[in-house]
Amino acid sequence: MTSPSFEEVELNKKHEEILGKRAVLLQQMESRYEQQKSKRRQQVKLSQAAHERNSQLLQDLQKMENRLRTRELPHPDILSLETRYWASVEEKIPEWERFLLGKGPHPSSDPSRTPKQQKLKTTPRDHAPTQDGALPPRPILKHVK
C-alpha cells in the first residue's frame, strides 16, 4: 500500500475536526432540548396552579353572589334612612369638592351661612367632651336582619 498523500491527511484532519464540532453541537442541542422540556413542565405546573386558583375564585364569587341573592333586605326604615343619607351626601358634594381637592375653605367656614344655620349643624352631643377632652365616638349603626 501506498502511504496517504498530504491531501488525504489534511482531509482526514478536517473530517475529524468536523466530527468533533458535530459532537459538541449535538451535546448542546441535547442540553437545550432538556432545558426546554424542563421549562415546559414548569409552565404546565404553573398553568395548572393558576387554573385551580381561578376555579376556586370563581366558586367563591358564586357563593358570595348566592348569599347576596338570598340575603334579607334591611328594615324599610333603615333603607329610607340610607336613601336620605346618600341623597344628602350627593347634595353636599359641590360644597365639599373644592375643599377636598385642596382648592377652597372648609364648608362650615362659609361666611354666607347664618349663625342659625351653623347652630343647626351642631348638637350638644357634638360638643360633649370626654374625660380626656376629646369628642366621643359616633355610634355605629348596624343593619338588623
DSSP file with accessible surface (Angstrom, degrees, kcal/mol):
  #  RESIDUE AA STRUCTURE BP1 BP2  ACC     N-H-->O    O-->H-N    N-H-->O    O-->H-N    TCO  KAPPA ALPHA  PHI   PSI    X-CA   Y-CA   Z-CA
    1    1 A M              0   0  239      0, 0.0     2,-0.2     0, 0.0     0, 0.0   0.000 360.0 360.0 360.0 150.4    0.0    0.0    0.0
    2    2 A T        -     0   0  134      1,-0.1     3,-0.1     3,-0.0     0, 0.0  -0.557 360.0-104.8 -90.6 154.2    1.0    3.5   -0.6
    3    3 A S        -     0   0   99     -2,-0.2    -1,-0.1     1,-0.1     2,-0.0  -0.468  46.4 -93.2 -75.2 148.8    1.3    6.0    2.1
    4    4 A P        -     0   0   83      0, 0.0    -1,-0.1     0, 0.0     2,-0.0  -0.325  43.3-119.0 -63.7 143.3   -1.5    8.6    2.3
    5    5 A S     >  -     0   0   53      1,-0.1     4,-2.1    -3,-0.1     5,-0.2  -0.263  25.4-103.4 -78.0 168.8   -0.9   11.7    0.4
    6    6 A F  H  > S+     0   0  154      1,-0.2     4,-2.4     2,-0.2     5,-0.2   0.893 121.9  53.2 -58.4 -42.3   -0.7   15.1    2.0
    7    7 A E  H  > S+     0   0  145      1,-0.2     4,-2.7     2,-0.2    -1,-0.2   0.896 107.5  50.8 -63.4 -40.4   -4.2   16.0    0.8
    8    8 A E  H  > S+     0   0  109      2,-0.2     4,-2.5     1,-0.2    -1,-0.2   0.902 110.1  50.1 -64.9 -39.5   -5.7   12.8    2.3
    9    9 A V  H  X S+     0   0   57     -4,-2.1     4,-2.4     2,-0.2    -2,-0.2   0.935 112.1  47.4 -63.6 -44.6   -4.1   13.6    5.6
   10   10 A E  H  X S+     0   0   67     -4,-2.4     4,-2.5     1,-0.2    -2,-0.2   0.919 112.6  49.3 -63.2 -43.0   -5.5   17.2    5.5
   11   11 A L  H  X S+     0   0  119     -4,-2.7     4,-2.6     1,-0.2    -1,-0.2   0.901 110.1  51.3 -62.9 -40.1   -8.9   15.8    4.6
   12   12 A N  H  X S+     0   0   95     -4,-2.5     4,-2.5     2,-0.2    -2,-0.2   0.910 109.8  49.4 -63.6 -41.6   -8.7   13.3    7.4
   13   13 A K  H  X S+     0   0  122     -4,-2.4     4,-2.5     2,-0.2    -2,-0.2   0.928 112.6  47.4 -62.2 -46.0   -7.8   16.1    9.9
   14   14 A K  H  X S+     0   0  127     -4,-2.5     4,-2.9     2,-0.2    -2,-0.2   0.901 110.9  52.3 -62.3 -40.0  -10.7   18.3    8.7
   15   15 A H  H  X S+     0   0   99     -4,-2.6     4,-2.6     2,-0.2    -2,-0.2   0.931 110.9  46.1 -62.2 -45.8  -13.0   15.3    8.9
   16   16 A E  H  X S+     0   0  114     -4,-2.5     4,-2.3     2,-0.2    -2,-0.2   0.898 112.8  51.3 -63.3 -39.9  -12.0   14.6   12.5
   17   17 A E  H  X S+     0   0  113     -4,-2.5     4,-2.5     2,-0.2    -2,-0.2   0.928 110.9  47.8 -63.0 -44.6  -12.4   18.4   13.3
   18   18 A I  H  X S+     0   0  105     -4,-2.9     4,-2.8     1,-0.2    -2,-0.2   0.915 110.7  51.3 -63.6 -43.1  -15.9   18.4   11.8
   19   19 A L  H  X S+     0   0   69     -4,-2.6     4,-2.3     2,-0.2    -1,-0.2   0.900 110.1  50.2 -62.2 -38.6  -16.9   15.3   13.7
   20   20 A G  H  X S+     0   0   39     -4,-2.3     4,-2.2     2,-0.2    -2,-0.2   0.929 112.3  46.2 -63.8 -45.6  -15.6   16.9   16.9
   21   21 A K  H  X S+     0   0  126     -4,-2.5     4,-2.8     1,-0.2    -2,-0.2   0.900 111.5  53.0 -63.6 -39.0  -17.7   20.1   16.2
   22   22 A R  H  X S+     0   0  148     -4,-2.8     4,-2.8     1,-0.2    -2,-0.2   0.919 108.2  49.7 -62.2 -43.1  -20.7   17.9   15.3
   23   23 A A  H  X S+     0   0   58     -4,-2.3     4,-2.3     2,-0.2    -1,-0.2   0.920 111.8  48.7 -63.1 -41.4  -20.4   16.1   18.6
   24   24 A V  H  X S+     0   0   81     -4,-2.2     4,-2.5     2,-0.2    -2,-0.2   0.936 112.8  47.8 -63.7 -45.9  -20.2   19.4   20.5
   25   25 A L  H  X S+     0   0   99     -4,-2.8     4,-2.7     1,-0.2    -2,-0.2   0.905 110.5  51.4 -62.6 -41.9  -23.2   20.7   18.7
   26   26 A L  H  X S+     0   0   65     -4,-2.8     4,-2.5     2,-0.2    -1,-0.2   0.917 110.3  49.6 -60.3 -42.2  -25.2   17.6   19.3
   27   27 A Q  H  X S+     0   0  122     -4,-2.3     4,-2.4     2,-0.2    -2,-0.2   0.918 111.6  48.4 -63.5 -43.3  -24.4   17.8   23.0
   28   28 A Q  H  X S+     0   0   86     -4,-2.5     4,-2.7     2,-0.2     5,-0.2   0.913 111.3  50.5 -62.9 -41.7  -25.5   21.5   23.1
   29   29 A M  H  X S+     0   0  121     -4,-2.7     4,-2.6     2,-0.2    -2,-0.2   0.921 110.8  48.5 -63.1 -43.7  -28.7   20.6   21.3
   30   30 A E  H  X S+     0   0  112     -4,-2.5     4,-2.4     2,-0.2    -1,-0.2   0.915 111.5  50.2 -62.8 -40.9  -29.5   17.8   23.7
   31   31 A S  H  X S+     0   0   52     -4,-2.4     4,-2.3     2,-0.2    -2,-0.2   0.936 112.5  46.2 -62.8 -46.5  -28.8   20.1   26.6
   32   32 A R  H  X S+     0   0  150     -4,-2.7     4,-2.6     2,-0.2    -1,-0.2   0.890 110.5  53.9 -63.6 -39.2  -31.1   22.8   25.2
   33   33 A Y  H  X S+     0   0  124     -4,-2.6     4,-2.5     2,-0.2    -1,-0.2   0.928 109.3  47.6 -61.8 -43.5  -33.8   20.2   24.5
   34   34 A E  H  X S+     0   0   96     -4,-2.4     4,-2.5     2,-0.2    -2,-0.2   0.900 111.4  51.3 -64.6 -39.7  -33.7   19.1   28.1
   35   35 A Q  H  X S+     0   0  124     -4,-2.3     4,-2.8     2,-0.2    -2,-0.2   0.921 110.6  48.7 -62.8 -42.6  -33.8   22.7   29.3
   36   36 A Q  H  X S+     0   0  108     -4,-2.6     4,-2.8     2,-0.2    -2,-0.2   0.906 111.0  50.1 -64.1 -42.0  -36.9   23.3   27.1
   37   37 A K  H  X S+     0   0   59     -4,-2.5     4,-2.5     2,-0.2    -2,-0.2   0.930 112.5  47.5 -61.6 -42.8  -38.6   20.2   28.4
   38   38 A S  H  X S+     0   0   64     -4,-2.5     4,-2.3     2,-0.2    -2,-0.2   0.924 112.9  48.1 -64.1 -44.1  -37.9   21.2   32.0
   39   39 A K  H  X S+     0   0  137     -4,-2.8     4,-2.5     1,-0.2    -2,-0.2   0.910 110.9  51.3 -62.9 -41.5  -39.2   24.7   31.3
   40   40 A R  H  X S+     0   0  129     -4,-2.8     4,-2.4     2,-0.2    -2,-0.2   0.913 109.1  50.4 -63.4 -42.6  -42.3   23.3   29.6
   41   41 A R  H  X S+     0   0  136     -4,-2.5     4,-2.3     1,-0.2    -1,-0.2   0.920 110.8  49.7 -61.6 -41.4  -43.0   21.1   32.6
   42   42 A Q  H  X S+     0   0   99     -4,-2.3     4,-2.6     1,-0.2    -2,-0.2   0.917 110.2  50.3 -64.0 -41.2  -42.7   24.1   34.9
   43   43 A Q  H  X S+     0   0  109     -4,-2.5     4,-2.7     1,-0.2    -1,-0.2   0.893 108.9  52.1 -64.9 -38.0  -45.1   26.1   32.7
   44   44 A V  H  X S+     0   0   76     -4,-2.4     4,-2.6     2,-0.2    -1,-0.2   0.931 110.3  48.6 -63.9 -43.1  -47.6   23.3   32.8
   45   45 A K  H  X S+     0   0  131     -4,-2.3     4,-2.4     2,-0.2    -2,-0.2   0.929 113.2  46.9 -61.0 -46.0  -47.4   23.2   36.6
   46   46 A L  H  X S+     0   0  106     -4,-2.6     4,-2.5     1,-0.2    -2,-0.2   0.902 112.2  50.8 -63.1 -40.2  -47.8   27.0   36.8
   47   47 A S  H  X S+     0   0   79     -4,-2.7     4,-2.6     2,-0.2    -2,-0.2   0.916 110.6  48.3 -63.8 -43.7  -50.7   26.8   34.4
   48   48 A Q  H  X S+     0   0  111     -4,-2.6     4,-2.5     2,-0.2    -2,-0.2   0.917 111.6  49.9 -63.8 -42.3  -52.4   24.1   36.4
   49   49 A A  H  X S+     0   0   37     -4,-2.4     4,-2.6     2,-0.2    -2,-0.2   0.922 111.8  48.3 -63.0 -42.5  -51.9   26.0   39.6
   50   50 A A  H  X S+     0   0   27     -4,-2.5     4,-2.9     2,-0.2     5,-0.2   0.909 110.3  51.9 -64.2 -40.3  -53.4   29.2   38.0
   51   51 A H  H  X S+     0   0  130     -4,-2.6     4,-2.5     1,-0.2    -2,-0.2   0.923 110.5  47.9 -61.9 -42.8  -56.3   27.2   36.7
   52   52 A E  H  X S+     0   0  131     -4,-2.5     4,-2.5     2,-0.2    -2,-0.2   0.914 112.5  48.9 -64.7 -43.0  -57.0   25.8   40.2
   53   53 A R  H  X S+     0   0  152     -4,-2.6     4,-2.8     2,-0.2    -2,-0.2   0.938 112.6  47.9 -61.1 -46.0  -56.8   29.3   41.7
   54   54 A N  H  X S+     0   0   99     -4,-2.9     4,-2.5     1,-0.2    -2,-0.2   0.904 111.2  50.8 -62.3 -40.5  -59.1   30.7   39.1
   55   55 A S  H  X S+     0   0   51     -4,-2.5     4,-2.3    -5,-0.2    -1,-0.2   0.925 111.4  47.7 -63.1 -43.7  -61.6   27.9   39.6
   56   56 A Q  H  X S+     0   0   92     -4,-2.5     4,-2.6     2,-0.2    -2,-0.2   0.915 111.7  50.5 -64.7 -42.0  -61.5   28.5   43.4
   57   57 A L  H  X S+     0   0  102     -4,-2.8     4,-2.7     2,-0.2    -2,-0.2   0.915 109.7  50.8 -61.5 -42.6  -62.0   32.2   42.9
   58   58 A L  H  X S+     0   0   98     -4,-2.5     4,-2.4     2,-0.2    -2,-0.2   0.927 110.5  48.8 -62.0 -43.3  -64.9   31.6   40.6
   59   59 A Q  H  X S+     0   0   85     -4,-2.3     4,-2.4     1,-0.2    -2,-0.2   0.921 111.3  50.1 -62.0 -43.6  -66.5   29.3   43.2
   60   60 A D  H  X S+     0   0   60     -4,-2.6     4,-2.4     1,-0.2    -2,-0.2   0.914 110.8  49.3 -61.4 -43.2  -66.0   31.8   45.9
   61   61 A L  H  X S+     0   0  102     -4,-2.7     4,-2.6     2,-0.2    -1,-0.2   0.903 110.3  50.6 -63.6 -39.6  -67.6   34.6   43.8
   62   62 A Q  H  X S+     0   0   98     -4,-2.4     4,-2.5     2,-0.2    -2,-0.2   0.910 109.8  50.5 -65.6 -39.2  -70.6   32.3   43.0
   63   63 A K  H  X S+     0   0  106     -4,-2.4     4,-2.4     2,-0.2    -2,-0.2   0.927 112.0  47.3 -62.3 -45.7  -71.1   31.6   46.7
   64   64 A M  H  X S+     0   0   91     -4,-2.4     4,-2.5     2,-0.2    -2,-0.2   0.909 110.9  51.6 -63.0 -41.0  -71.0   35.3   47.6
   65   65 A E  H  X S+     0   0   90     -4,-2.6     4,-2.1     1,-0.2    -2,-0.2   0.930 110.5  48.6 -61.6 -43.2  -73.4   36.0   44.7
   66   66 A N  H  X S+     0   0   90     -4,-2.5     4,-1.9     1,-0.2    -1,-0.2   0.900 110.5  51.2 -64.0 -41.1  -75.8   33.4   46.1
   67   67 A R  H  X S+     0   0  162     -4,-2.4     4,-0.9     1,-0.2    -1,-0.2   0.908 110.2  49.5 -61.8 -42.2  -75.5   34.8   49.6
   68   68 A L  H  < S+     0   0  113     -4,-2.5     3,-0.3     1,-0.2    -1,-0.2   0.869 110.7  50.3 -64.8 -37.1  -76.3   38.3   48.3
   69   69 A R  H  < S+     0   0  174     -4,-2.1    -1,-0.2     1,-0.2    -2,-0.2   0.854 115.8  40.9 -68.6 -35.6  -79.3   37.0   46.4
   70   70 A T  H  < S+     0   0  117     -4,-1.9    -1,-0.2    -5,-0.2    -2,-0.2   0.500  89.7 114.7 -93.5  -2.2  -80.8   35.1   49.4
   71   71 A R  S  < S-     0   0  137     -4,-0.9     2,-0.2    -3,-0.3    -3,-0.0  -0.405  70.9-114.8 -70.4 141.2  -80.0   37.8   52.0
   72   72 A E        -     0   0  133     -2,-0.1    -1,-0.1     1,-0.1     3,-0.1  -0.484  31.1-115.4 -72.5 145.0  -82.9   39.5   53.7
   73   73 A L        -     0   0  132     -2,-0.2    -1,-0.1     1,-0.1     6,-0.0  -0.495  36.3-100.2 -76.3 149.9  -83.3   43.2   52.9
   74   74 A P        -     0   0   19      0, 0.0    71,-0.1     0, 0.0    -1,-0.1  -0.199  54.8 -72.8 -64.1 164.4  -82.9   45.6   55.8
   75   75 A H    >>  -     0   0  100     69,-0.6     4,-2.2     1,-0.1     3,-0.7  -0.208  45.9-114.7 -55.2 144.6  -85.9   47.1   57.5
   76   76 A P  H 3> S+     0   0   90      0, 0.0     4,-2.6     0, 0.0     5,-0.2   0.840 116.8  56.5 -55.4 -34.3  -87.8   49.7   55.4
   77   77 A D  H 3> S+     0   0  117      2,-0.2     4,-2.5     1,-0.2     5,-0.1   0.901 107.7  48.4 -64.3 -38.5  -86.9   52.4   57.9
   78   78 A I  H <> S+     0   0   47     -3,-0.7     4,-2.9     2,-0.2     5,-0.2   0.928 111.3  49.6 -66.3 -44.1  -83.2   51.6   57.5
   79   79 A L  H  X S+     0   0   66     -4,-2.2     4,-2.6     2,-0.2    -2,-0.2   0.918 111.9  48.8 -60.0 -42.5  -83.5   51.6   53.7
   80   80 A S  H  X S+     0   0   51     -4,-2.6     4,-2.7    -5,-0.2     5,-0.2   0.924 111.6  49.2 -63.3 -44.3  -85.3   55.0   53.9
   81   81 A L  H  X S+     0   0   75     -4,-2.5     4,-2.6     2,-0.2    -2,-0.2   0.924 112.0  48.3 -61.3 -45.0  -82.6   56.4   56.2
   82   82 A E  H  X S+     0   0   63     -4,-2.9     4,-2.7     2,-0.2     5,-0.2   0.922 111.4  50.5 -61.4 -42.6  -79.8   55.1   53.9
   83   83 A T  H  X S+     0   0   98     -4,-2.6     4,-2.2    -5,-0.2    -2,-0.2   0.933 112.7  45.4 -63.2 -45.1  -81.5   56.6   50.9
   84   84 A R  H  X S+     0   0  153     -4,-2.7     4,-2.4     2,-0.2    -1,-0.2   0.896 111.9  53.6 -65.0 -38.6  -81.9   60.0   52.6
   85   85 A Y  H  X S+     0   0  132     -4,-2.6     4,-2.6    -5,-0.2    -2,-0.2   0.955 111.3  43.8 -59.8 -50.9  -78.3   59.9   53.8
   86   86 A W  H  X S+     0   0  142     -4,-2.7     4,-2.7     1,-0.2    -1,-0.2   0.863 111.8  53.8 -67.6 -31.8  -76.9   59.3   50.3
   87   87 A A  H  X S+     0   0   54     -4,-2.2     4,-2.1    -5,-0.2    -1,-0.2   0.923 110.5  47.8 -64.1 -41.3  -79.2   61.9   48.8
   88   88 A S  H  X S+     0   0   56     -4,-2.4     4,-1.9     2,-0.2    -2,-0.2   0.912 111.1  50.8 -64.5 -42.7  -77.8   64.4   51.4
   89   89 A V  H  X S+     0   0   46     -4,-2.6     4,-0.9     1,-0.2    -2,-0.2   0.945 111.3  47.5 -60.2 -47.3  -74.2   63.3   50.6
   90   90 A E  H  < S+     0   0  133     -4,-2.7     3,-0.5     1,-0.2    -1,-0.2   0.876 110.3  53.4 -63.1 -35.1  -74.8   63.8   46.9
   91   91 A E  H  < S+     0   0  134     -4,-2.1     4,-0.3     1,-0.2    -1,-0.2   0.863 111.6  45.4 -66.6 -34.6  -76.4   67.2   47.6
   92   92 A K  H  X S+     0   0   48     -4,-1.9     4,-2.0     1,-0.2     3,-0.4   0.554  85.6  94.1 -87.8  -7.6  -73.3   68.3   49.6
   93   93 A I  H  X S+     0   0   82     -4,-0.9     4,-2.5    -3,-0.5    -1,-0.2   0.916  82.9  52.0 -54.2 -48.0  -70.7   67.1   47.1
   94   94 A P  H  > S+     0   0   85      0, 0.0     4,-0.8     0, 0.0    -1,-0.2   0.897 110.1  49.9 -58.6 -36.5  -70.4   70.5   45.4
   95   95 A E  H  4 S+     0   0   93     -3,-0.4     4,-0.5    -4,-0.3    -2,-0.2   0.884 119.6  36.2 -66.4 -39.0  -69.8   72.3   48.7
   96   96 A W  H  X S+     0   0   88     -4,-2.0     4,-3.0     1,-0.1     5,-0.3   0.689  97.9  80.8 -87.9 -20.8  -67.1   69.8   49.8
   97   97 A E  H  X S+     0   0  107     -4,-2.5     4,-1.9    -5,-0.3     6,-0.2   0.926  93.8  45.7 -57.5 -49.4  -65.5   69.2   46.4
   98   98 A R  H  <>S+     0   0  149     -4,-0.8     5,-3.1     1,-0.2     6,-0.7   0.915 115.5  48.0 -62.2 -40.7  -63.3   72.3   46.4
   99   99 A F  H >45S+     0   0   71     -4,-0.5     3,-1.6     4,-0.2    -2,-0.2   0.940 111.7  48.7 -63.9 -46.4  -62.2   71.7   50.0
  100  100 A L  H 3<5S+     0   0  125     -4,-3.0    -1,-0.2     1,-0.3    -2,-0.2   0.797 109.9  52.2 -67.2 -27.3  -61.4   68.1   49.4
  101  101 A L  T 3<5S-     0   0  108     -4,-1.9    -1,-0.3    -5,-0.3    -2,-0.2   0.451 117.6-114.8 -85.3   0.2  -59.4   68.9   46.3
  102  102 A G  T < 5S+     0   0   67     -3,-1.6    -3,-0.2    -4,-0.2    -2,-0.1   0.730  88.6 110.0  76.3  23.8  -57.4   71.5   48.4
  103  103 A K  S   <S+     0   0  136     -5,-3.1    -4,-0.2    -6,-0.2    -5,-0.1   0.311  75.1  21.1-114.0   6.5  -58.8   74.4   46.4
  104  104 A G  S    S-     0   0   24     -6,-0.7    -2,-0.1    -5,-0.2    -1,-0.0  -0.978  83.6 -76.2-162.1 175.0  -61.1   76.1   48.9
  105  105 A P        -     0   0   98      0, 0.0    -6,-0.2     0, 0.0    -2,-0.1  -0.248  60.7 -79.6 -76.8 168.0  -62.0   76.6   52.6
  106  106 A H    >   -     0   0   68      1,-0.1     3,-1.9    -7,-0.1   -10,-0.1  -0.413  42.3-123.0 -63.0 138.1  -63.9   74.1   54.8
  107  107 A P  G >  S+     0   0   14      0, 0.0     3,-1.3     0, 0.0    -1,-0.1   0.822 109.4  58.8 -58.7 -30.4  -67.6   74.4   54.0
  108  108 A S  G 3  S+     0   0   61      1,-0.3    -2,-0.1     3,-0.0    13,-0.0   0.676  96.8  62.9 -74.7 -13.4  -68.5   75.2   57.6
  109  109 A S  G <  S+     0   0   65     -3,-1.9    -1,-0.3     3,-0.0    -3,-0.1   0.254  71.9 131.3 -92.0  16.1  -66.3   78.3   57.5
  110  110 A D    X   -     0   0   63     -3,-1.3     3,-1.4     1,-0.2    -4,-0.0  -0.525  49.2-154.9 -70.0 116.0  -68.6   79.7   54.7
  111  111 A P  T 3  S+     0   0  124      0, 0.0    -1,-0.2     0, 0.0    -3,-0.0   0.731  87.6  70.2 -68.5 -17.4  -69.3   83.3   55.8
  112  112 A S  T 3  S+     0   0   91      2,-0.1     2,-0.3    -3,-0.0    -2,-0.1   0.692  80.2  92.0 -75.6 -13.0  -72.6   83.4   53.8
  113  113 A R  S <  S-     0   0   41     -3,-1.4    -5,-0.0     1,-0.1     0, 0.0  -0.598  79.9-124.8 -80.7 139.6  -74.1   80.9   56.2
  114  114 A T     >  -     0   0   69     -2,-0.3     4,-2.1     1,-0.1     3,-0.2  -0.403  21.9-111.3 -78.9 158.9  -76.1   82.5   59.1
  115  115 A P  H  > S+     0   0   96      0, 0.0     4,-2.5     0, 0.0     5,-0.2   0.868 119.8  57.3 -58.4 -34.0  -75.2   81.7   62.7
  116  116 A K  H  > S+     0   0  156      2,-0.2     4,-2.0     1,-0.2     5,-0.1   0.922 105.8  49.1 -62.6 -42.1  -78.6   79.9   62.9
  117  117 A Q  H  > S+     0   0   90     -3,-0.2     4,-1.0     1,-0.2    -1,-0.2   0.896 111.3  50.2 -63.2 -38.1  -77.6   77.6   60.0
  118  118 A Q  H  X S+     0   0   78     -4,-2.1     4,-0.6     1,-0.2     3,-0.4   0.894 109.4  50.7 -67.9 -38.0  -74.3   76.9   61.7
  119  119 A K  H >< S+     0   0  158     -4,-2.5     3,-0.9     1,-0.2    -1,-0.2   0.859 103.9  59.5 -66.6 -33.5  -76.1   76.1   65.0
  120  120 A L  H 3< S+     0   0  130     -4,-2.0    -1,-0.2     1,-0.2    -2,-0.2   0.812 101.1  55.5 -63.6 -29.1  -78.4   73.7   63.2
  121  121 A K  H 3< S+     0   0  121     -4,-1.0     2,-0.4    -3,-0.4    -1,-0.2   0.675 105.4  59.0 -77.9 -18.9  -75.4   71.7   62.1
  122  122 A T    <<  -     0   0   62     -3,-0.9     3,-0.0    -4,-0.6     0, 0.0  -0.893  63.7-167.9-114.8 146.4  -74.1   71.2   65.6
  123  123 A T    >>  -     0   0   66     -2,-0.4     3,-1.1     1,-0.1     4,-0.7  -0.855  39.0-106.6-122.2 161.1  -75.8   69.5   68.5
  124  124 A P  G >4 S+     0   0  117      0, 0.0     3,-1.3     0, 0.0     4,-0.4   0.869 120.0  61.3 -56.7 -33.0  -74.9   69.5   72.2
  125  125 A R  G >4 S+     0   0  139      1,-0.3     3,-1.0     2,-0.2    -3,-0.0   0.856  96.0  60.3 -62.2 -33.1  -73.8   65.9   71.8
  126  126 A D  G <4 S+     0   0   28     -3,-1.1    -1,-0.3     1,-0.2    12,-0.0   0.749 110.8  40.8 -64.6 -23.1  -71.2   67.0   69.2
  127  127 A H  G << S+     0   0  120     -3,-1.3    -1,-0.2    -4,-0.7    -2,-0.2   0.337  80.2 118.1-109.9   7.2  -69.6   69.2   71.9
  128  128 A A    <   -     0   0   46     -3,-1.0     2,-0.1    -4,-0.4    -3,-0.0  -0.646  57.7-145.2 -77.4 109.1  -69.7   66.9   74.9
  129  129 A P        -     0   0   95      0, 0.0     6,-0.2     0, 0.0     5,-0.1  -0.402   5.0-134.2 -75.6 153.9  -66.1   66.3   75.9
  130  130 A T    >   -     0   0   53      4,-2.3     3,-1.8    -2,-0.1     5,-0.0  -0.297  40.9 -83.3 -90.6-176.0  -64.9   63.0   77.3
  131  131 A Q  T 3  S+     0   0  209      1,-0.3    -1,-0.0     2,-0.1     0, 0.0   0.869 133.0  46.5 -60.3 -36.1  -62.6   62.6   80.3
  132  132 A D  T 3  S-     0   0  132      2,-0.1    -1,-0.3     1,-0.0     3,-0.1   0.394 120.8-108.0 -89.5   6.5  -59.5   63.2   78.2
  133  133 A G  S <  S+     0   0   54     -3,-1.8     2,-0.1     1,-0.3    -2,-0.1   0.360  80.2 122.7  89.6  -6.9  -61.1   66.2   76.5
  134  134 A A  S    S-     0   0   48     -5,-0.1    -4,-2.3     1,-0.1    -1,-0.3  -0.467  70.6 -96.6 -86.4 161.2  -61.7   64.5   73.1
  135  135 A L        -     0   0  114     -6,-0.2    -1,-0.1    -2,-0.1    -9,-0.1  -0.473  44.3-106.2 -73.7 147.2  -65.1   64.2   71.4
  136  136 A P        -     0   0   49      0, 0.0    -1,-0.1     0, 0.0     2,-0.1  -0.344  41.9 -95.5 -70.4 157.7  -66.9   60.9   72.0
  137  137 A P        -     0   0  122      0, 0.0     3,-0.1     0, 0.0     0, 0.0  -0.373  39.2-107.5 -72.2 151.8  -67.0   58.5   69.1
  138  138 A R        -     0   0  154      1,-0.1     2,-0.1    -3,-0.1   -12,-0.0  -0.513  40.9-103.4 -73.8 145.1  -70.0   58.4   66.8
  139  139 A P        -     0   0   83      0, 0.0     2,-0.6     0, 0.0    -1,-0.1  -0.411  29.4-127.6 -69.3 149.5  -72.3   55.4   67.2
  140  140 A I        -     0   0  146     -2,-0.1     2,-0.5    -3,-0.1     0, 0.0  -0.874  17.8-144.5-100.1 119.9  -72.1   52.7   64.6
  141  141 A L        -     0   0  140     -2,-0.6     2,-0.4     0, 0.0     0, 0.0  -0.745  15.7-160.0 -85.4 130.0  -75.4   51.8   63.1
  142  142 A K        -     0   0  171     -2,-0.5     2,-0.3     1,-0.0    -2,-0.0  -0.858  21.3-111.9-110.4 147.3  -75.8   48.1   62.3
  143  143 A H        -     0   0  109     -2,-0.4     2,-0.5   -69,-0.0    -1,-0.0  -0.551  28.1-143.5 -74.0 136.1  -78.2   46.6   59.9
  144  144 A V              0   0  102     -2,-0.3   -69,-0.6   -69,-0.1   -66,-0.1  -0.873 360.0 360.0-103.9 127.7  -80.8   44.4   61.6
  145  145 A K              0   0  179     -2,-0.5   -72,-0.1   -71,-0.1   -74,-0.0  -0.548 360.0 360.0 -83.0 360.0  -82.0   41.3   59.7
